[in-house]
Amino acid sequence: MRAPWTPTIAATLALLALVGVSPAHAGTSEPGPRGADAFDGDDPRVEAELLVDAEALRPGQTVRVGVLLVMDPGWHVYWRNSGESGLPTELEWDFPDAALGPLRWPAPRVFEESDGFLTTYGYGDRVLLSHEARISEGARGRARIAVTADFVTCHIGCIPGRIELLRELPVASVARPAPEPVTALFDAWEARLPEDPQLRGLQLEVLHSQREVRPGDDFRSAIRVRCPDGAAACAGLHLAAGRDKEAFLPEAIPTVEIGAVAQQPEEDGFTVVLAGHASPDDPGRFEQRLRGLLPVRFAERGPVTHLEVDLPLPRGLAGQPAAVVESPLWTLAGGFDPAAGAPDAATAGGTSLLVAFGLALLGGLILNLMPCVLPVLALKVFHVAELAHRSRREVVGHGAAYTGGVLASMGALAAIVLGLRAAGTAVGWGFQFQEPLFVAGMATVLVVFALNLFGVFEVTLQPAGAAFADATGYRRSFFEGLLAVVLATP
């Protein structure tokens, strides 16, 4: 006879503790001005240094502070919009003697990951992320500057990193500048910061394929950059993008996906056409902003300058009529028909319920071929074998209980997702698998099930007690349905 389930609780807890152990390398143990993390074996893929363009601080002075991240060849970290993969790099400062301005992001590069299926935005080789900091008038003695850099670095695979940096500088009546190489480094990265197009005498205009973008709409947006002073002033202005996807680097827009699909030079500037899609789960907004960067050159072989884009993106509510805006520009985007991308009130509901059920059934059939479902199917096969000699009524009852467990847990998860989205959090199916403790718990459950299938002990879903004495009770079927959803949600 195999050992019962109850004695395995201690083993389960031990396995959970082992799975949740932090890696051996988790940033610097004693913060200093330099550190390293994102260890690949014993090799850190990212090194960081805390830089200040002063050796001594003066009360009331404005200085530049930043973190220099240096990546191994082929590795990169991410911009404030990481794109279709990765996570934005974050800096958390502890600088009590200063007020920090906004984080200044240099213009990123476009990366193609997963054999070109994913487009991301970030920095390879190295990047300096900086702030302007105004020293408090009451600063005295020594100023403590601490920062924690959280990031994800990717090459073929991805590694998260966290580096804590610390530095102290004297506060004196006379400021003392940093060594020239440090100042030059700040200046070089400051030259790569995006520019306001108005400072260059440029005007930006936007035309959308419909007056208001509603939830579920496909739409196009055309950004036109031109010189109001005429063609002579813009003789050398052109878009510095070899590929369409590099023509516009978008900032993240909640519930909206957008990217460049075409570009067209003009006599006094150029136009970039964007393709966008608004999520059908968006409750609808009256106004959003279309923000991002446009790479341009002002001479044929001149340096690349990134212009800041901040234009309106009008939003509408689901079900309201859409006013289509006709333009020959939409033909640049693969013959897009604005009327097709802007359904009227009669069709604004999107996919019909019957089609949705058909797609759900097809998805369920495909799901049963996925590896994550195999442990659940194995359990169900054993349960079906146990029911082989039961009456048809009992078999149908267990099937109904299993279905009830699936539907109840799926409904609960859907309610959680909808509630989090209504609160402004961008989550989707399977979001719980981004939580390390949940993944550790699921890994432990699967290990225990594997041991059970190898015959080490018997797993049942009922605790000991008279109320759960029937090993094939309807409660077991219900909880098997719940477990199927928990394990197979992605």
ABEGO torsion letter per residue (X at the ends): XBBBAAAAAAAAAAAAAAAABBBABBEBABBBABBBBGBBEABBABBBBBBBABABBBBGBBBBBBBBBBBBBGBBBBBABAEABEBBBBBBBBBAABBBBBBBBBBBBBBBBGGGABBBBBBBGBBBBBBBBBBBAABBEBBBBBBBBBBBBBBABBBBBBBBBBBBBBBBABBBBBBAAAAAAAAAAAAABBBBAAAAGBBBBBBBABABBBBGBBBBBBBBBBBAAEAAAAAABBBBBABAAAABBBBBBBGBBBBBABBBBBAAEBBBBBBBBBBAABAEBABBBBBEBBBBBABAABBBBBBBBBBBBBBBBBGBBBBBBBBAAAAAAGGBBAAAABBBAAAAAEBBAAAAAAAAAAAAAAAAABAAAAAAAAAAAAAAAAAAABBAAAAAAAAAAAAAAAAAAAAAAAAAAAAAAAAGBBBBBGAAAABAAAAAAAAAAAAAAAAAAAGABBBBABBBEAAAABAABAAAAAAAAAAAAAAAAX
